[in-house]
Amino acid sequence: MDKTERTRRAVRFAALLAACALLLFLAARPAYAVEVAGGDGWSLDDAGVLTLSEDIAPITAGGAYEWEPYAAQVKEVKVAEGVTEVPSMAFATRGGVSYASLQKATMSSTVRTIGVSAFADNPSLTEVYLNDGLERVENVAFGGAGFAEIELPENVTWASDVFIDCDSLVSVTIPAGSEWGGGNAQFYGCDSLETVYIEEGVAQIPATFLNGCGSLEYVWVPKSVTEFVGTPILGGCIIGYTGTAAEEYADWRQEVGVNVVDFHAIDGDEHTYGEWQTVAEPTCTESGKQIRTCAICGAEQSQELAATGHIWDAGVVTKEPTESAEGVRTYTCATCGQTKTEPIAKLPQTGGDKPQGGDRPDGSADANEGSAQEGTQDELPQTGDGTFALIGLPALALLLVSAGLILAARNRAERS
């Protein structure tokens, strides 16, 4: 292979590597939405996200918003920071305008007002995120929407029929500071609505508030509610406290005998408790706990489970006793593994007292025995003597080296 051919191959290989690197870069880089339409204060990207970036004046009768020709492409609405109002009818399905693909709407922290029918008649709208700081929501703003639940911020004034005909709504919480205006049929026609929680701090339940809710089962009413205006609840069961406006309203509906409302007292004695559930297992030394919950109001009862105590095995001898020392037996708990010990008595002496140190029965020492012991000690090598370590070991090493040199010299002589 000549030099020119090698050069060509190197160039082709480098080009291939560059192409692979480019493909990896394109695959790894984030995808950016491309704007497909826009105007003053709004834009729509190729992902179907329509963003309101400025406050836009509401249309007048017979008017239209600039983005309406693209309504069928809108999947999500985002209201950007700085925008304070969503104008009336902004994203309402009406006449020849249909937002059939709209699924999500998110308000920024600066939104203060949502206009009349702003998101009305969009059953595909299943996610709505309202912001803290929202002040007013106008009539039918979300009427006919498709969400199953929605979190309402505190201290908002709600006009009339805001959530009318939201057929998919199942549960909702009414926060403290909520004010209701207009006709107040806020949830009329919410056929799937089963549970409503009204938080402490709400003082009044407005007229027709929960009328037309055929699946309504439970409405939690706090002590702070002191007034039921007209007939806001016509069915289901109010869960509240004895001696409050909630109990009085339920009693009245039962006297009427039509659209009867039951009453369940949270602080009463008549609860529908389920089975006991163990929430903390007892141990050998600590008690456990069981609870059971009322299926209607969630009231709880609890009971203590006694500690089980240790279950000790037969024990094993971990130290044998001797004539001079006690032994030890160790027991282990079969449940938790904790151990305890108990002493084992010393073994009995096997013989009588033996004279100590060669003493004679009369107490005198054996002179020969003493002198023999002394002589033996003098004749034994002293284990603490370091002479061998200091002199003997180096000498032995020198001897071995000398032997090696001699053998080496002999081998050289024989070869020569």
Summary of the structure (lengths in Angstrom):
residues: 416
radius of gyration: 46.9
end to end distance: 58.8
largest distance: 138.7
contacts: 1143
relative contact order: 0.04
helix: 21%
strand: 23%
